Amino acid sequence: MSALPEDTAPRLRPMREHDLAHVAALEQRAYEFPWSLGIFADCLRVGYCCWTMEVVEAVVGYCIMSVAADEAHVLNVCVAPEHRRLGFGRRMLEHLVAIARGHRATVVFLEVRPSNPAAITLYLDFGFRQLAVRRNYYPAREGREDALVFALKLDAGSVPSG
């Protein structure tokens, strides 16, 4: 039994064009160096896996992933600041990994800022492992910030739980 009434339970659904303004506004609130509305529109237009997390029909998170050949690349996972620490990020990550499996990807990659310990913990707990560091990858207040490159190898097993 869910702790939330059914009409307030979070749900994932495909991102649609009419979501883009809400998604971009959430990105602006969540990150110091946000993606533009145009980047989100491009992701949707080219057919990336774009999903929103809703609570009572309000977008409280979103996730975007590209899949090509046998690789998937998580491009963005975001949860509204006031909805963090509720398991929404993990749920979106589980969903993306399931999609990657459905596309027969053998590995899922992502980059994360070293200054984002909550995301790093989520990815490590999920089974991702750090492969490399991309120097000066992200814009930062004082120049650039590195990116930690993580990968999750997929096999016939189920999505990790934790």
N, C-alpha and C positions, 0 to 999 in steps of 0.2 A: 504494500500500500504506500502511495506517495504521501509525503508530508505536506504537499501543496494540493489545493483543490484542483481538479482536472483542468479547469479553464485557465488556471494560472501556472500550470506546469510548463517548463521551458520546452520549446520544440525547435528542431532544425528543419529548415526548408531551403530549397534553391533560391539564391539571390536573383532578384528581378530588376529590371531597369528602374522601376519606380522606387526601389530601395536605395539607389545610389546616393541620393542626397543625405539620407539618414546614416548610411554607412560612412560617408565622407565626414559628416559632422561628428560621429562617434570617434573616428580616427583623429580628428582635430583635438578632441578632448583627451584622448588617451595617450597621445605621443607628442613629444616636443618637435619632431621632424616628421610630420605626417605625409602619407601619400596624398596626391591630388585626386579630385573627383575624376579627372581624365584617366588616371592610372586604373582606377576601379572600373571605369567604363570600358577601357581597353581589355582588361582581364575578362570581363563578361563577354565582350564582343568576340574575342578570339577563342572562346569556349573553354576557358579554365574552369576547374571545379570551384564554384563560388557559392557559398552557403551563408545563411544568416541564422542566428540563434534569437528566438523571440520569447518574450514573456508578456502575456496579455497583449499580443499583437504589437509590442514595441521591440525594436531591434536592440538587443543588449550585447550582441557579439556577432562576429563573422569570421570566416576562414576561407582562404583561397589557396589552391594548389594546382600546379601544372603536372601533366603526365605525358611523357613521350618515351617511346620505345619501352624499355623495361625499368625506367626510373620515374620517380615522382619527386616533386620539389614543393615543399610547403613554403608558400610565399608570404603569408600573413595570417596570424591568429590573433584576434583582439577581443577582449571582454571589457565592457564598460567599467570604469573604475569602481562604481558603486555596486557592481555585481561580481566582483572578483572574490576568489576563495570559496566559491560555491560549486566548483566542479565543472563549470561551463567550458573552460579551456580544455580540460581533459576529455570531455564529451566530444568537443569539436575535433580534437586530435584523433580520437578513436574513430570518428566518422571518416576523416580524411584517410586514415590508414586502411580502413575497410574499402574505401573507393580505390585506393592504390592497389590493393589485393585484387579487386574486381577487374582492374585493368592489367593484371598480371605483372605489375611492377615487382622487381626483386629488391629494390632499395628505395628508401624515402630519405631525402636530404632536406636540411634547413639551415639557416643562419640565425644566430641570436647575438644580441649585444652582451658583452661581459657584464655590463651594468644592469642587467635584468636577471637577478638571481632567482626570482619566482619562476620565470620561464625556464631557466636552466634546470632548476629542480624538477619541474614537470617533465621535461624532455628526458632527463637522466632516469627518473622514476619509471617512465614509460618504456625505457629500454634503448633509447638513443645513446650513441657514444660519440665523443668528440673525435673528429678526424684531423682537423687542421685549424689554422687561424688565417683569415683573410685580413691582411694589414690595411688599415685606413679605409675600411669598407663603408662605414656609416658616417653621415654628417654628425657633428657633435658641437656643443657650445664652444669648445676651444679646439677647433680644427676637425679632426676625424677620429672615429672610434673603430677599433678592430671588430671583426665578426668571428665568432666561434662557429665552425662548420661541424654539424652533427649529421649522423646517418643512422638509420634503423634498417637492418637487413630483414627482409621478409622471407618467411618460409611457409610451409603448409600449416603451421601452428596458428593459434588464435592470437588476437590482439592482447598484449600484456595487460594485466590488471594490477592495481596497486592500491 
